[in-house]
Amino acid sequence: MHVAAHELVVATAGRGFVDVTAAVNALVVNVDVGVATVFVHHTSASLLIQENADPAVRVDLEAFFARLVKDGDPLFTHTDEGPDDMSAHVRATLTATSLAIPVRRGRLDLGRWQALYLFEHRTRPHERRISVTVVGSARTDR
């Protein structure tokens, strides 16, 4: 049985997507069959599994969220860190802060067109902390 806990620090350029698939794949190479739990430690960022082939998908997702949850909406009273503060929290609420992803033969068992993304909801750059816990049977074919 292989059990490991890892931490990643991911720099973002501001609102948008950062592909963290390769970084997480590097943490599961010792697992034959198992699961990786990925958790982001922030209330204004989230995790998504989404298409990796056409960048327009991520552009369209951001456009959808911009329409759905507007920065500076007068509905929001929590604006301590600026007009994108509460909208970032709402975006994170509508998405996921933790994902369980199957692992097979030392890789995340994602679909052909899937990737794992950190979805930054703030407009300014941030460093985001991600915990990855891996549990599974150890690889013997290496």
N, C-alpha and C positions, 0 to 999 in steps of 0.2 A: 504494500500500500504506500502510495506517495501522497504526502500532504505538505503543502508549502504556502506561505503567505508572502506576498510581494507588495511593493509600493512603487507606483509610477508618478512622476511629476511631469505634467504636460503643460507646455507654454502655449497659450492661444494668442492670436492676433486681434482678438475682439470677437464680436458676434460671428458665428459660423461654425463650421465643422472641422474637426481634426481627426484624421484617420489614425486610430490607435491599434489597428488589427495586428500589424507586424510586431509592435511592442508587446502585446499580450501573447501572441503566438510564441515569442521568444521565452516566455515564462512557462509554457506548457509542454515543452519538448520532451520532458521526461515521463509523460503520462501516455499510456496506451489507450485506456478507456476511462473516462471520468467526466468531471465538470469543473468549469472555472466560473467562480462568482466574481463579478466585476462591479465595484461600487465607487461612485464619485462622492467625495466628502464636501459637497458644496450645495447650497440651496438656490444657486442661480446658474447651474450648469446641469447637463444630463447626459445620458448615454442612449444611443440608438443603434440598432442594426438596420442598415439601409442599403440600397443599391450602390455599387461602386463603379459600374461601367459608364454611366452617363452623368457627368457633373451637373447637368441641367436638373436632375432630380433634387439635388441639394439646394440649388438656386430656387427651385419652385417651392420646396419645403420652407425655406426662409421667407419667401414672399407670402406664403400662406400664413405663417406665424406672425408676420408683420401686420397682416390684415386682421388676424384674429385677436391679437394682443398688442395694442398700440402703446408705444412709449409715451409717457406723459399723459395718459388718459386721466381726465379729471375724476373718474371713479375712484382712483387710487389715492389713498392718504399716506401710504408708506413711500416716501421719496428721499430718505436719509442720504442715499448715495447718488441721487440724480434721477432724471426722468425715466431711465431704463431700469431702475431698481425693482419696483414691484412687478413690472412686466416680465422681468427675468425670473422672478419667483413663480409667476403664473405659468410661464413656459415650462419651467422645471416640473411643476405640478402636473402638467398635461402630458409629460413624457415619462422617463424612468431614471431613477438614480441608481438602480441596481439591476443587473441582468445575470441570469444563470445560462451559461453556454456550454453545450456538450463538447467534449474533447475526444478526438479519435486519432490514434497513431501520431501523437505529438503535435497536433494542430487543432485550432478551433474548428469545430465541425459546422462551418457556415455553408450556405448555399453558394452556387457558382457566382452569382452576382451580388453577394452580400459582403459588407464590411462592418466593422465595429467603429463607431464614431463617438468622440466627445463632442457634445453640442453646447457650445458656449453661447449663453444668452445675454451677457453684458456686452456693451459696445466697446469698452476698453480692453486692452490685453490683460490677461491674468495668468497665474500659474495655478493649475488645478491638480489636486491630489487624488489619485485613484488607487484603491486597494484591490488586489487580485488574490483570491484564495483558490488554490487548486487542490482537488481531491480526486484520486483515482488509482488505478493499478499502474505500477511502474512498467516502463517499456523494457522489453527484453530483446528486441530486435536490433539493437544499436551496437 
